[in-house]
Structures are given as structure tokens and as C-alpha cells.
Amino acid sequence: MEIEFKFCIPAGRLKAVEAALKRGAVQRTRLQARYFDTADLRLAAHGVVLRLRKEGPRWVQTVKATGDNALHRLEHNVDLGTGSAAPQVDPQRHQDTPVGERLAKLLAASDGDDGAGTGPGALVERQSTDIVRLTRDVRVTGAGGAVVEMALDVGKVVAHAGTPEQRESPVCELELELKSGDVQGLVSLTRRWSQQHGLWFSTVSKAERGARLLAAREQVDAVKAEPPRFATQHPDGRAIQQAVVAACLAQMLPNASEIAAGNADPADEEQVHQLRIGIRRLRTALRELAPLDTDSALFKAAEWEPPLVEAFRALGELRDREQVVKLAQPRLREAGAPEFDPLAGDARSDSEGTSPPASAGDVVRAAAFQNVLVSLIGFTALAPAETAAVDADDTRRLLRKRLQKLHKQAVRDGQRFESLDTESQHRVRKRLKRLRYLAEFVAPLFEGEDKDAAERYLKALRPAQDALGEFNDEAVALALYRDAAQHDGRAWFAVGWFTARHAGGAKACRKALAKIEGAPRFWKKG
């Protein structure tokens, strides 16, 4: 199993990265690879890559697959020797290996085809790459000692080679792979290079680049949250922290990668939205699960909080105002409001010399945000805790206590919601989200005979979430139109309309929160 980071290099930084790499002994190799898949792209759909590559004079066949987290990859290589002619690809070369077994299962079709014939599991060449690679081994000293292979890849991915439909995509990447030693040594070196050269973490493999070229597709769907995967039913505190952080990163990293690379569709804000959800879930995990491992420096350190808060805020400023207006305008129009764009003032401010806000790509590529991602990815790859982590029984006790506290807070918040000031009402919404996310994270750990208990509890939270969400949107809209009214009187209709709705919205929130009190709590014993 390999452990590696991969980063995209901004075009203007390539010379500096290459010069820095060449301060040590480097090896130059030309890599010419061919990628194989079934006609229905079954391997790509399951995160498996089958590759035949000429590495200098030698041919190597490789199969790769996604591992347990963002750093881990299953990989098996077979050296096929030298030769001018390319060998035939053969899946059987990987038999009796974990990744080979996964490959065989995918290739096995109803007719028994194992990839060598012409049935549904038959393999065909899908794309190719031509890369010049510079490699250098770096020894990291200190507490996180390690040997790391750094590889600078520059070249291209080609689909439909030799046909009128041929398409190409440039490659400019830096990979850092742990060869031996402590994963924290890899993290330390990675953070240094990422910060010095403005690199950003990428989840898009060369095989995935080729698949997009084949499909003539530049944008991909946003990645949504998935529940954490626990190795056992009774994990200790460190294992829970790692599994939950890994689940948060599984949502954040692909969306951040697309945004940073400029692949996100500017007309579709879903990737920004899903990245913000991932950040909010991650902040909940780091806050609520901190007591589960008293020796986890990551969970005790405050360095992660400011960059995550700043990214969340900046992305929200880009998205929330447009989203609120998009939702509010049809309702205002129906109520008889004059036609008016409250965001027109933003464009006027820009024309008057005010600096425009940073783009979503700028926010994600920021060194501080990338630094946090690298640190968190490294945390998920740490070895299991030996002594400091809270054991499984105490972990469940602590989780019950925290869930119960958040539940009671939600009920108390509901009883006094209408009397709270605006900022306190907003905090109620944030606390309810923390309750929901924590419940989603740990629900599998409390599954007994009634496996639907957690889902019933989460379902009971949804009316309050919806009411608070709508109330918050209208509060944001009210503030937005009130600001706009300072330069355009047409905004006063919206100010009056939202003000008139405010008390009714607060009452709806109080009633919805009151219903949480009777929700059956899945974490309760007996």
C-alpha cells in the first residue's frame, strides 16, 4: 500500500519547483503509459486503474485502487523486462494480491469473462500518457523522520490518439510518496513544499483526466457527504476521530480540488456549497470529538480553526448573497415588489475602485487552507493509538454525554428563541447543525437491534433545521435589502416585507424546536 500526496503546480511556479528539486540528486525518466478499461468504464467507476507503462527501457504493469483514506492507495506492480514492443496486458499478473482480487471481481462478467476475451469484461485501451519525470529521494530528519520520494511530472494525457477526435490535457504535478519511516515526516515535507510554491492538493489522477477527455467533460458532479466507515463496531477514540475526519475529507477534497483547478462550473455553485458543508462537518468533528484522544496534538491545537473559519466565511460571501437573492426575488415579485437587483451595488463598488472579493479558487488555493488539508490528511494515516486514546466503552459514554447535552441545548434554545437577539438565534442554528452532524457521525456505533433508530431521530430534527434555515435566509435577505435601501429606495419594499415576516418566522422556529424534546434518542441505553 502506498502513501502519497499529489499536487498541481501553477504554471508560473514550475521553474522554481524544478530548480528546488534539482538541489539534490535527481533522476530523469520518460514514462509512456497506456490505460485499459472495459467498454463501460467499469474500472474507472470503481476507482481502479490498470496501466501498462514504459519506464525508460523497462515495461511495468500496474493496478491501483483507492484505499482507506485520501493518502492510501492499493498498488501492485509487475516488472515485465525490456523490449521495444509493448507486452500484452494481462490481469492475471496481479492474482493473489488484494488489489488484484478487486480487479478480478470487476472484470468477471456474467459470462465469466476475466478481461482477456471479448465479453463484457474485455479490456480495451482507453487513453495514454507521455510524461517526463524527475525523481529525488529526500531524507526528513527529526521526530517525523522519513524517506520521501518526490516526483515532478510534466507532460500530457491523450485520449482518442491518432483519430480526428484526439484530445489532450497537460500534466504538471508534484507527487510525494512515503518510502519508509513516519507519515508525519511526509506531512512535514509536504507542508513545506506546498507553502513555498503555492501548490494545491489534487484528487484527479491521470487516468481520471483521460476519462474526462474521452467523455469530453470538463466539469464533474459535486461530492456529497457520506457516513464514516469504522473498521470495527467498537473502535477506540483515535479510530473514531480518524474515521470521521476521513469521511469529512472524502467530501471536501474532491470539491476543493475541482474549485482550485478552475474546473468547477461558475454557473453551478454546488461544489462550493458542498465544500462549505464539508468544512462545517469537519469543524464539528474536530470540536466534538476532541476528548476521545487526549494525546492527539491535532485536536488540541488551535492552528486548524482560523483557516477553516476564513475559508468558510469567504466561500459563504461568494455564494450566500447570490443564493438568497435567487430565492427571494420570485417571492418578492409575487408580493408586488418593484423590479430591483440588490446586488447591483456590488458591481458599482467594483467600478469605483473597491477590490473585488477573492474567487472561490483563490480561497481554496490559499496556503493556510492547503496547510490544514495536508495536516488533516496526515492525521487520518497515523498508526493506531497505543495508550492515550479513550477506550471503546469510555468513548461511547463520552459520546452519549455530548449528544445528550446538545439535545437539551436545542430544546432550551427553542423555549426562548423568540426573545433571543439575532446573533444568538444564529448560534441556535449552528448548535443544531452540530447535533445533527455528530449524530450522523456516530450513529453506526449505537446500532443495536433497532437499526433505524438513528434515522428516526435525524428525521425528527429536520423540521427544525428547515425552519431555522428559512429564518436565517430571510434574516440575511433583510440585512442585504436594508443595505441596498441606502442607495435605492426600491429596496424598502423588501425591507418591509421581510420585517413583517420576522416574528412569524421566529415563532415557527420555536414550535419546530419544541418538537425535538420528544424525539427518541438512539444513544440512550435500554
C-alpha positions as CSV (number, residue, x, y, z in Angstrom):
1,M,0.0,0.0,0.0
2,E,1.4,3.4,-1.0
3,I,1.0,6.6,0.9
4,E,1.4,9.8,-1.2
5,F,0.3,13.3,-1.7
6,K,-0.2,14.8,-5.2
7,F,-0.3,18.5,-6.0
8,C,-1.0,20.6,-9.0
9,I,1.7,23.2,-9.8
10,P,0.7,26.7,-11.0
11,A,2.2,27.3,-14.4
12,G,4.2,30.3,-13.1
13,R,5.8,28.1,-10.4
14,L,7.1,25.2,-12.4
15,K,10.6,26.6,-13.0
16,A,11.0,27.3,-9.2
17,V,9.8,23.8,-8.3
18,E,12.1,22.1,-10.8
19,A,15.1,24.2,-9.6
20,A,14.3,23.4,-5.9
21,L,14.1,19.7,-6.8
22,K,17.4,19.8,-8.6
23,R,19.2,21.0,-5.5
24,G,19.6,17.3,-4.8
25,A,20.4,14.3,-7.0
26,V,17.6,13.7,-9.4
27,Q,16.8,11.0,-12.0
28,R,15.1,11.8,-15.2
29,T,12.8,9.1,-16.7
30,R,10.4,9.2,-19.6
31,L,7.1,7.4,-18.8
32,Q,4.9,6.3,-21.6
33,A,1.7,4.7,-20.3
34,R,-1.4,3.0,-21.7
35,Y,-4.5,2.7,-19.6
36,F,-7.0,-0.1,-20.0
37,D,-10.7,-0.4,-19.0
38,T,-13.8,-2.2,-20.1
39,A,-16.1,-0.7,-22.7
40,D,-18.5,0.5,-20.0
41,L,-15.6,2.0,-17.9
42,R,-16.3,-0.4,-15.1
43,L,-12.8,0.0,-13.5
44,A,-12.9,3.8,-13.5
45,A,-16.3,3.8,-11.9
46,H,-14.9,1.8,-9.0
47,G,-11.7,3.7,-8.6
48,V,-9.4,1.0,-10.2
49,V,-6.7,1.8,-12.7
50,L,-4.9,-0.8,-14.9
51,R,-1.8,0.5,-16.6
52,L,1.0,-0.7,-18.9
53,R,3.9,1.7,-18.7
54,K,7.3,2.0,-20.3
55,E,9.6,3.4,-17.7
56,G,12.8,4.2,-19.6
57,P,13.7,0.9,-21.2
58,R,11.5,-1.3,-19.0
59,W,7.9,-2.2,-19.1
60,V,5.8,-2.3,-15.9
61,Q,2.2,-3.4,-15.5
62,T,0.4,-1.8,-12.6
63,V,-3.0,-2.0,-11.0
64,K,-4.1,0.7,-8.5
65,A,-7.2,1.2,-6.4
66,T,-8.4,3.6,-3.8
67,G,-7.6,2.8,-0.2
68,D,-9.0,3.6,3.3
69,N,-8.4,7.3,3.1
70,A,-7.1,10.2,1.0
71,L,-3.5,9.1,1.4
72,H,-3.7,5.3,1.0
73,R,-3.6,3.6,-2.4
74,L,-3.6,-0.1,-3.1
75,E,-1.0,-0.9,-5.7
76,H,0.7,-3.9,-7.3
77,N,3.5,-3.6,-9.9
78,V,4.9,-6.3,-12.2
79,D,8.2,-5.7,-13.9
80,L,7.9,-7.2,-17.5
81,G,11.5,-6.5,-18.5
82,T,12.9,-4.6,-21.5
83,G,11.8,-4.7,-25.1
84,S,10.8,-2.3,-27.9
85,A,7.4,-3.9,-28.4
86,A,4.7,-3.4,-25.8
87,P,3.6,-6.6,-24.0
88,Q,0.0,-7.7,-23.9
89,V,-1.8,-6.5,-20.8
90,D,-2.8,-9.5,-18.5
91,P,-4.9,-9.0,-15.4
92,Q,-3.8,-12.5,-14.2
93,R,-0.4,-11.0,-13.3
94,H,-2.0,-9.4,-10.2
95,Q,-3.7,-12.5,-8.9
96,D,-3.3,-13.4,-5.2
97,T,-3.0,-9.7,-4.2
98,P,-5.6,-7.6,-2.5
99,V,-5.8,-5.1,-5.4
100,G,-5.7,-8.0,-7.9
101,E,-8.7,-9.6,-6.3
102,R,-10.6,-6.3,-6.6
103,L,-9.6,-6.1,-10.3
104,A,-10.7,-9.7,-11.0
105,K,-14.1,-9.2,-9.4
106,L,-14.8,-6.1,-11.5
107,L,-13.7,-7.9,-14.7
108,A,-15.7,-11.0,-14.0
109,A,-18.9,-10.6,-16.1
110,S,-21.9,-12.9,-16.2
111,D,-20.3,-14.9,-19.0
112,G,-17.2,-15.5,-16.9
113,D,-15.0,-13.2,-19.0
114,D,-11.9,-12.3,-17.0
115,G,-10.8,-9.5,-19.2
116,A,-8.8,-11.5,-21.8
117,G,-11.7,-12.2,-24.2
118,T,-14.4,-10.2,-25.9
119,G,-17.2,-10.3,-23.5
120,P,-18.5,-7.5,-21.2
121,G,-15.3,-7.8,-19.1
122,A,-12.9,-7.5,-22.1
123,L,-10.2,-4.8,-21.8
124,V,-9.6,-2.1,-24.3
125,E,-7.1,0.8,-24.3
126,R,-8.8,4.0,-23.2
127,Q,-6.1,6.6,-23.1
128,S,-2.3,7.2,-22.9
129,T,0.2,9.5,-21.2
130,D,3.6,10.8,-22.1
131,I,5.4,12.2,-19.1
132,V,8.9,13.3,-18.2
133,R,9.5,12.5,-14.6
134,L,12.2,13.9,-12.3
135,T,12.6,12.0,-9.1
136,R,14.6,12.7,-5.9
137,D,14.7,10.9,-2.6
138,V,14.6,13.2,0.4
139,R,15.5,12.2,3.9
140,V,13.4,14.0,6.6
141,T,15.2,14.2,9.9
142,G,13.7,14.8,13.4
143,A,10.8,13.4,15.2
144,G,8.9,12.7,12.0
145,G,11.9,11.1,10.2
146,A,11.2,9.5,6.9
147,V,12.4,8.9,3.4
148,V,10.2,10.5,0.8
149,E,10.3,10.1,-3.0
150,M,9.5,13.4,-4.8
151,A,8.4,13.1,-8.4
152,L,7.9,16.0,-10.7
153,D,5.7,15.0,-13.7
154,V,5.4,17.2,-16.8
155,G,3.7,16.0,-20.0
156,K,0.3,15.2,-21.3
157,V,-2.7,12.9,-21.2
158,V,-4.1,11.8,-24.6
159,A,-7.5,10.3,-25.5
160,H,-8.5,9.0,-28.9
161,A,-4.9,9.1,-30.0
162,G,-4.3,9.2,-33.8
163,T,-8.0,9.9,-34.6
164,P,-9.8,13.1,-35.6
165,E,-11.3,13.2,-32.1
166,Q,-7.9,13.2,-30.4
167,R,-7.9,15.4,-27.2
168,E,-5.0,16.3,-24.9
169,S,-4.7,17.6,-21.4
170,P,-1.4,19.0,-19.9
171,V,0.1,17.4,-16.8
172,C,2.1,19.5,-14.3
173,E,2.2,17.7,-10.9
174,L,4.4,17.1,-7.9
175,E,3.9,13.8,-6.0
176,L,5.4,13.0,-2.6
177,E,5.4,9.3,-1.7
178,L,6.5,7.8,1.7
179,K,9.1,5.2,1.0
180,S,9.9,4.5,4.7
181,G,9.6,6.0,8.1
182,D,6.9,8.1,9.9
183,V,4.0,9.5,7.9
184,Q,4.5,12.8,9.9
185,G,7.8,13.2,8.2
186,L,6.0,13.0,4.8
187,V,3.4,15.6,6.1
188,S,6.2,17.9,7.3
189,L,8.0,17.9,4.0
190,T,4.7,18.2,2.1
191,R,3.6,21.3,4.0
192,R,6.9,23.0,3.4
193,W,6.8,22.5,-0.4
194,S,3.1,23.3,-0.7
195,Q,3.6,26.6,1.1
196,Q,6.8,27.6,-0.6
197,H,5.5,27.0,-4.1
198,G,1.7,27.7,-3.9
199,L,0.8,24.1,-4.7
200,W,-2.7,22.7,-4.2
201,F,-3.8,19.2,-3.4
202,S,-5.4,17.3,-6.3
203,T,-7.6,14.2,-6.3
204,V,-7.7,13.9,-10.1
205,S,-5.5,11.0,-11.3
206,K,-4.0,10.8,-14.8
207,A,-6.5,8.0,-15.5
208,E,-9.4,10.3,-14.5
209,R,-8.1,13.1,-16.7
210,G,-8.1,10.7,-19.6
211,A,-11.7,9.5,-18.8
212,R,-12.8,13.1,-18.8
213,L,-11.2,13.7,-22.2
214,L,-12.9,10.6,-23.5
215,A,-16.2,11.9,-22.3
216,A,-15.5,15.5,-23.5
217,R,-16.4,16.5,-20.0
218,E,-14.7,19.3,-18.1
219,Q,-17.0,19.5,-15.0
220,V,-18.0,16.7,-12.7
221,D,-20.7,16.4,-10.1
222,A,-20.2,17.8,-6.6
223,V,-19.3,15.2,-4.0
224,K,-21.8,15.0,-1.1
225,A,-21.3,13.7,2.5
226,E,-21.1,10.0,3.2
227,P,-21.1,8.4,6.7
228,P,-17.8,7.3,8.2
229,R,-16.6,3.8,7.9
230,F,-15.5,2.2,11.1
231,A,-13.2,-0.9,11.0
232,T,-14.9,-2.4,14.0
233,Q,-18.2,-2.0,15.9
234,H,-16.3,-0.9,19.0
235,P,-13.4,1.4,17.9
236,D,-11.4,3.4,20.4
237,G,-11.3,7.2,20.5
238,R,-8.4,7.7,18.0
239,A,-10.0,5.3,15.5
240,I,-13.3,7.3,15.7
241,Q,-11.5,10.6,15.2
242,Q,-9.6,9.3,12.1
243,A,-12.7,7.6,10.5
244,V,-14.8,10.8,10.9
245,V,-12.1,13.1,9.7
246,A,-11.5,10.8,6.7
247,A,-15.3,11.0,5.9
248,C,-15.2,14.8,6.1
249,L,-12.2,14.9,3.8
250,A,-13.8,12.5,1.4
251,Q,-16.4,15.2,0.7
252,M,-14.1,18.2,1.0
253,L,-11.0,17.1,-1.1
254,P,-12.7,16.4,-4.4
255,N,-14.7,19.5,-4.4
256,A,-11.8,21.6,-3.3
257,S,-9.6,20.0,-6.0
258,E,-12.1,21.0,-8.7
259,I,-12.5,24.5,-7.4
260,A,-8.8,25.1,-7.1
261,A,-8.1,23.8,-10.6
262,G,-10.8,26.0,-12.1
263,N,-12.9,23.1,-13.2
264,A,-16.0,24.0,-11.2
265,D,-18.8,25.3,-13.3
266,P,-19.2,29.0,-12.3
267,A,-22.9,28.8,-13.2
268,D,-23.4,25.9,-10.8
269,E,-22.4,26.7,-7.2
270,E,-23.0,23.2,-5.9
271,Q,-19.3,22.3,-5.4
272,V,-18.8,25.5,-3.3
273,H,-21.9,24.6,-1.3
274,Q,-20.7,21.0,-0.7
275,L,-17.2,22.2,0.3
276,R,-18.8,24.5,2.8
277,I,-20.9,21.7,4.2
278,G,-17.7,19.6,4.4
279,I,-15.9,22.3,6.3
280,R,-18.8,22.7,8.7
281,R,-18.9,19.0,9.3
282,L,-15.1,18.9,9.9
283,R,-15.2,21.7,12.4
284,T,-17.9,19.8,14.2
285,A,-15.8,16.7,14.3
286,L,-12.7,18.5,15.5
287,R,-14.6,20.2,18.2
288,E,-16.9,17.5,19.5
289,L,-14.6,14.5,19.2
290,A,-11.5,16.2,20.8
291,P,-12.0,14.4,24.2
292,L,-11.7,11.0,22.6
293,D,-7.9,11.1,22.3
294,T,-6.1,13.1,25.0
295,D,-2.8,12.8,23.2
296,S,-4.0,14.0,19.8
297,A,-2.0,17.2,19.2
298,L,-4.1,17.9,16.1
299,F,-7.3,18.0,18.1
300,K,-5.8,20.1,20.8
301,A,-4.0,22.6,18.5
302,A,-5.8,25.8,17.5
303,E,-4.0,26.2,14.2
304,W,-6.7,24.5,12.2
305,E,-9.6,26.7,13.3
306,P,-8.7,30.2,11.7
307,P,-8.0,28.9,8.1
308,L,-11.2,26.8,8.2
309,V,-13.3,29.6,9.5
310,E,-11.8,32.1,7.0
311,A,-12.4,29.7,4.0
312,F,-15.9,29.0,5.2
313,R,-16.7,32.7,5.6
314,A,-15.1,33.7,2.2
315,L,-16.9,31.0,0.3
316,G,-20.1,31.9,2.0
317,E,-19.8,35.6,1.0
318,L,-19.4,34.4,-2.6
319,R,-22.4,32.1,-2.5
320,D,-24.9,33.1,0.1
321,R,-25.8,36.6,-1.1
322,E,-26.5,35.3,-4.7
323,Q,-28.4,32.3,-3.3
324,V,-30.5,34.4,-1.0
325,V,-31.4,36.8,-3.8
326,K,-32.2,33.9,-6.1
327,L,-34.7,32.6,-3.6
328,A,-36.1,35.9,-2.5
329,Q,-36.8,37.6,-5.8
330,P,-39.6,35.4,-7.1
331,R,-41.4,35.7,-3.7
332,L,-41.0,39.5,-3.7
333,R,-42.2,39.7,-7.3
334,E,-45.3,37.7,-6.4
335,A,-45.9,40.1,-3.4
336,G,-45.8,43.1,-5.8
337,A,-42.3,44.4,-5.2
338,P,-40.7,46.6,-7.8
339,E,-38.1,45.0,-10.0
340,F,-34.8,45.5,-8.3
341,D,-31.4,43.8,-8.0
342,P,-29.9,44.4,-4.5
343,L,-26.5,43.1,-5.7
344,A,-26.2,45.8,-8.4
345,G,-24.4,47.9,-5.7
346,D,-21.6,45.3,-5.6
347,A,-20.9,46.0,-9.3
348,R,-20.9,49.7,-8.7
349,S,-18.5,49.4,-5.8
350,D,-16.1,47.5,-8.0
351,S,-16.3,50.2,-10.7
352,E,-15.4,52.8,-8.0
353,G,-12.2,51.1,-7.2
354,T,-13.1,48.7,-4.4
355,S,-11.1,45.5,-4.6
356,P,-13.3,42.6,-5.7
357,P,-13.6,39.7,-3.4
358,A,-11.3,36.7,-3.8
359,S,-12.6,34.0,-6.1
360,A,-13.5,30.5,-4.8
361,G,-10.3,29.2,-6.4
362,D,-8.2,31.8,-4.6
363,V,-9.8,30.8,-1.3
364,V,-9.1,27.1,-1.8
365,R,-5.6,27.6,-3.1
366,A,-4.6,29.8,-0.1
367,A,-1.5,28.4,1.6
368,A,-3.2,28.4,5.1
369,F,-6.1,26.3,3.9
370,Q,-3.9,23.9,2.0
371,N,-1.8,23.5,5.1
372,V,-4.8,22.5,7.1
373,L,-5.8,19.9,4.5
374,V,-2.3,18.4,4.4
375,S,-2.2,18.1,8.2
376,L,-5.7,16.5,8.4
377,I,-4.9,14.1,5.7
378,G,-1.8,13.1,7.5
379,F,-3.8,12.6,10.7
380,T,-6.0,10.0,9.1
381,A,-2.9,8.0,8.2
382,L,-1.4,7.9,11.7
383,A,-0.8,4.5,13.2
384,P,-3.4,3.4,15.8
385,A,-3.0,4.9,19.3
386,E,-1.2,2.7,21.8
387,T,-2.1,4.2,25.2
388,A,-3.6,7.7,25.0
389,A,-6.8,7.2,23.2
390,V,-10.0,6.6,25.2
391,D,-11.1,3.0,25.0
392,A,-14.3,1.9,23.3
393,D,-16.5,1.8,26.4
394,D,-15.5,5.2,27.7
395,T,-15.8,6.5,24.2
396,R,-19.4,5.5,23.9
397,R,-20.0,7.1,27.4
398,L,-18.5,10.4,26.3
399,L,-20.4,10.4,23.1
400,R,-23.7,9.8,24.9
401,K,-22.9,12.6,27.2
402,R,-22.2,15.1,24.4
403,L,-25.2,14.1,22.3
404,Q,-27.4,14.5,25.4
405,K,-26.0,17.9,26.1
406,L,-26.6,19.2,22.6
407,H,-30.1,17.7,22.5
408,K,-31.0,19.5,25.8
409,Q,-29.5,22.7,24.4
410,A,-31.7,22.5,21.3
411,V,-34.8,22.1,23.5
412,R,-33.8,25.1,25.8
413,D,-33.0,27.2,22.7
414,G,-36.4,26.6,21.4
415,Q,-38.2,27.7,24.5
416,R,-36.6,31.1,24.4
417,F,-35.9,31.5,20.7
418,E,-38.3,34.5,20.1
419,S,-36.6,36.5,22.9
420,L,-33.0,36.0,21.6
421,D,-31.1,38.6,19.7
422,T,-30.2,38.0,16.0
423,E,-26.7,36.7,16.7
424,S,-27.9,34.3,19.4
425,Q,-30.6,33.0,17.1
426,H,-27.9,32.3,14.5
427,R,-25.9,30.3,17.2
428,V,-29.0,28.2,17.8
429,R,-28.9,27.1,14.2
430,K,-25.2,26.3,14.3
431,R,-25.7,24.2,17.5
432,L,-28.5,22.2,15.9
433,K,-26.2,21.5,12.9
434,R,-23.5,20.3,15.3
435,L,-26.1,18.0,17.0
436,R,-27.2,16.6,13.6
437,Y,-23.6,16.1,12.3
438,L,-22.4,14.4,15.5
439,A,-25.4,12.1,15.4
440,E,-24.7,11.2,11.8
441,F,-21.0,10.6,12.6
442,V,-21.6,8.2,15.5
443,A,-24.9,6.6,14.6
444,P,-23.3,3.3,13.4
445,L,-21.6,2.9,16.8
446,F,-25.0,2.7,18.6
447,E,-26.8,0.3,16.2
448,G,-28.4,-2.5,18.1
449,E,-31.5,-4.5,17.2
450,D,-33.2,-1.3,16.0
451,K,-31.0,-0.2,13.1
452,D,-33.5,2.6,12.1
453,A,-33.4,4.4,15.5
454,A,-30.8,6.9,14.4
455,E,-32.6,7.7,11.2
456,R,-35.8,8.3,13.1
457,Y,-34.0,10.7,15.4
458,L,-32.4,12.6,12.5
459,K,-35.8,12.8,10.7
460,A,-37.2,14.4,13.9
461,L,-34.6,17.1,13.6
462,R,-35.4,18.1,10.0
463,P,-38.4,20.3,10.6
464,A,-36.4,22.5,13.0
465,Q,-33.4,22.5,10.5
466,D,-35.7,23.6,7.7
467,A,-37.4,26.3,9.8
468,L,-34.1,27.7,11.1
469,G,-32.7,27.6,7.6
470,E,-35.5,29.6,6.1
471,F,-35.4,32.0,9.1
472,N,-31.7,32.6,8.6
473,D,-32.1,33.1,4.8
474,E,-34.7,35.8,5.4
475,A,-32.5,37.4,8.1
476,V,-29.7,37.6,5.5
477,A,-32.1,38.9,2.9
478,L,-33.4,41.6,5.3
479,A,-29.9,42.8,6.0
480,L,-29.0,42.8,2.3
481,Y,-32.0,44.8,1.2
482,R,-31.6,47.2,4.1
483,D,-28.1,48.0,2.9
484,A,-29.3,48.3,-0.6
485,A,-32.0,50.8,0.5
486,Q,-29.3,53.3,1.4
487,H,-28.8,53.9,-2.4
488,D,-32.0,52.8,-4.0
489,G,-35.5,53.4,-2.5
490,R,-37.0,50.4,-4.3
491,A,-35.3,48.1,-1.7
492,W,-37.6,49.5,1.0
493,F,-40.5,47.2,-0.2
494,A,-38.4,44.1,0.6
495,V,-37.2,45.6,3.9
496,G,-40.8,46.0,5.0
497,W,-41.9,42.6,3.6
498,F,-39.2,40.6,5.4
499,T,-39.6,42.7,8.6
500,A,-43.3,41.8,8.7
501,R,-42.4,38.1,8.4
502,H,-39.8,38.1,11.1
503,A,-41.9,37.5,14.1
504,G,-43.8,34.7,12.4
505,G,-40.6,33.0,11.4
506,A,-39.3,33.1,14.9
507,K,-42.5,31.6,16.2
508,A,-42.2,28.8,13.6
509,C,-38.7,28.1,14.8
510,R,-39.8,27.9,18.4
511,K,-42.5,25.4,17.6
512,A,-40.2,23.2,15.5
513,L,-37.5,23.1,18.1
514,A,-40.1,22.2,20.8
515,K,-40.9,19.0,18.9
516,I,-37.3,17.8,19.3
517,E,-37.8,17.2,23.0
518,G,-39.9,14.1,22.3
519,A,-37.6,12.6,19.7
520,P,-36.5,9.1,20.6
521,R,-32.8,9.3,21.3
522,F,-30.9,6.4,19.7
523,W,-27.9,6.7,22.1
524,K,-30.0,6.0,25.2
525,K,-29.3,2.7,26.9
526,G,-32.2,0.2,27.2
